[in-house]
Amino acid sequence: MTNSRRQEHTADTRAALLGAARRLFAEQGYAGTGTEEIVARARVTRGALYHHFRDKADLFAAVMRTVAGELAEHLIQQQLAGPGGRPAGPLDELRSGLQAYLDACLDGDFQRIVLVDGPAVLGPAAWNELIDQHGLHLLRDWLRQAVADGQIAPLPVDVLARLLAALIAEAGLYIAHESDPAAARDKAGVALDHILRGLGHTPE
């Protein structure tokens, strides 16, 4: 097998494992999914699993990063397009992006893998790493532009971004763990949008 074919095979095997694990973790949860099911669904050997990942937790971490990265990319594309495909003001973009995030908290994959099992399986450090990697830079970009455009008061952006990230993360966890996630999403959306609209009231 040539190097290029070998690399392609390796990539295909990893993708198959990630895809199979993602479906099973979303359907059954981390605790309810065994490695035997994963390799059977992926149609690979157990040796292939341990060639690419240290253990089930390592595979789960890779799946969680994938799911979170997809959402971040979706929010970035939404930010670039704006409503109706036209650019929007940064504060409106931030409000829209936040509502899109809350909607994603109702999605099966994101809710079960990132919000429910993620913190429980990998601990708060992994959760905080996801926020730092995928959330903070988006918030900083929106806030810096909103300050530059005079839409919000010239507050310290780094501190404000971290405070908002904590609020948004807590809203996601609240939605995922409530008995009625849809109702919780509506309540969280109203509360957080009120906070964001308050930022637009610059002092005289």
CORFEN-V309487 format. One record per pair of residues at least 24 apart in sequence whose C-alpha atoms are under 6 Angstrom apart, sorted by the first residue. I is the first residue (numbers start at 1). J is the second residue. Records with the same first field share a line. If there is no record, write none. Layout:
# CORFEN-V309487
I=J ; J
This chain:
# CORFEN-V309487
16=42
17=42
26=109 ; 112
64=114
72=134
90=142 ; 146
91=146
105=172
111=176
115=173
151=200
152=199 ; 200 ; 202
153=202
